[in-house]
Amino acid sequence: MNIHERISVLRKRRNISQKEFAKMVKLDDSTMSKIENGQRPIKHLEIERIADALDVSIDELFGRKQNTGTEILLLRFENGLSNTDKNRILSFIEKGSDV
């Protein structure tokens, strides 16, 4: 899915009309329609406003995976932990997610 399609999907999931969304991101209705249909490139500042209006990160808007807090924590400690310790932590986290 490209960014244009993703914008449309995310907007619809939030039950926001295209007209209302265009107003939220300070664009004309026709401009928003062209963006969602892939007929117009999106400018940098528009990307920021669109992500903010959809309450997603720019990475999420482009379909990139967001690191979870768990992944970030593990990355911070990765160099200082043995493989055994890393596996114990991952096992603990996985068990906790089943609760």
Secondary structure, DSSP 4 states (H G I P E B T S, - for coil): --HHHHHHHHHHHTT--HHHHHHHTT--HHHHHHHHTTSSPPPHHHHHHHHHHHT--HHHHTTPPPPPHHHHHHHHHGGGS-HHHHHHHHHHHHHHHT-
